[in-house]
Amino acid sequence: MQALKKWEGQARPRKLHADAMALREEAEKQKNPRIRKRILALACVADGLGVDDASAQIGLDRSVIYTWIRRFGKDGFPNSQR
């Protein structure tokens, strides 16, 4: 139930207005494989893939992708070591 409360009163992000190619280039620079996968999922969504399809293609839970779409929209790329 806590997951439902997280989205209460908020629309789930469905689109990502970003350059998919730039996201893929950023993913290639990442040393951390977990962050790399998350950025690749963002690139899929930026290409127009739905979150469910991106989840299946990349192998991440869709809640992780929703979280990263929201974070990317607010902060841009994560502050992590490359």
C-alpha positions, -999 to +999 in steps of 0.1 A: +000+000+000+029+024+006+037+023-031+002+035-039+005+064-014+037+075-031+017+084-063-014+097-045-024+130-060+004+129-086+003+118-122+028+091-131+054+105-156+048+088-189+071+108-212+106+120-210+116+150-230+153+143-235+178+134-262+179+096-263+213+096-280+228+118-254+214+095-227+230+065-244+263+083-246+261+091-209+253+054-202+284+043-220+305+066-197+291+051-165+312+026-146+284+016-123+263-011-142+232-003-122+232+034-131+241+024-167+209+003-169+188+030-154+200+056-179+195+031-208+159+027-196+155+065-197+168+065-232+142+039-242+114+061-227+129+092-245+126+072-277+089+068-271+088+034-256+063+029-228+076+024-193+063-012-193+081-020-225+113-003-213+111-023-181+109-055-201+137-046-225+162-034-199+152-057-171+143-032-144+112-029-124+089-002-138+088+016-104+126+022-107+120+037-141+092+060-129+115+071-101+144+078-124+121+097-149+110+119-120+146+124-107+159+132-142+131+157-147+142+175-116+179+171-114+192+158-148+219+132-147+227+116-114+258+127-095+278+095-096+313+085-104+320+075-139 
